[in-house]
Amino acid sequence: KKHPALRKVNLAYCSFAGGHGMMDKILGACKKCDSLQIGHKDFDSNCVEKIANFLGKKHSLTSFSLVGAPVDKDNKRLLSEALVQNKTIEKLRLHSNQLQLPAVIRGTKKVMKALSRLTHLDMSNNRFPVLGAKVMSKLLRMRSILRSVRLLPSKSTMTGASWKTNPSAIKGPLRIEVEP
């Protein structure tokens, strides 16, 4: 918790034997970290809720990954609200969370404004139907500092969704990785 040099914590794919009490301790210790990767397929709804509540508070995180933890309907909303409230996250990775876009990445003005702060977005191994592709297309067309979008290997259905962007709206190079 008070380690002066610890800035990056990678607990992706780690299951915690201490349950919810352990989750509280770990999140409390990560308040001053720059990067947090956390998640496991065994995380229940309460664990994801605690993570969403943690993200919604002021912290120094610039990079956040939720990996492998299933996100239910209520927690999709909580994560979305937390991303709106959190002003420091630049790199977001929601990987293998059984999400179906738009889910956390919704097309509302508040969420799109929050997403405009991102430089990297990884939504790999989540469902990506036409509606999600439309929201992603909207994100790519808006003025943002987004440099990398990763959707590998998503279960994608991109029929009917336009992936064309306005090149003048993109500041610098943008790498988009999509694998059918």
Salt bridges, closest charged atoms under 4 A:
ASP24 OD1 - LYS50 NZ 3.13
ASP42 OD2 - HIS40 ND1 3.46
ASP44 OD2 - HIS20 NE2 3.03
GLU81 OE2 - ARG77 NH1 3.26
ASP122 OD2 - ARG93 NE 3.40
ASP122 OD2 - ARG150 NE 3.90
GLU177 OE1 - ARG150 NH1 2.85
GLU177 OE2 - ARG175 NE 2.81
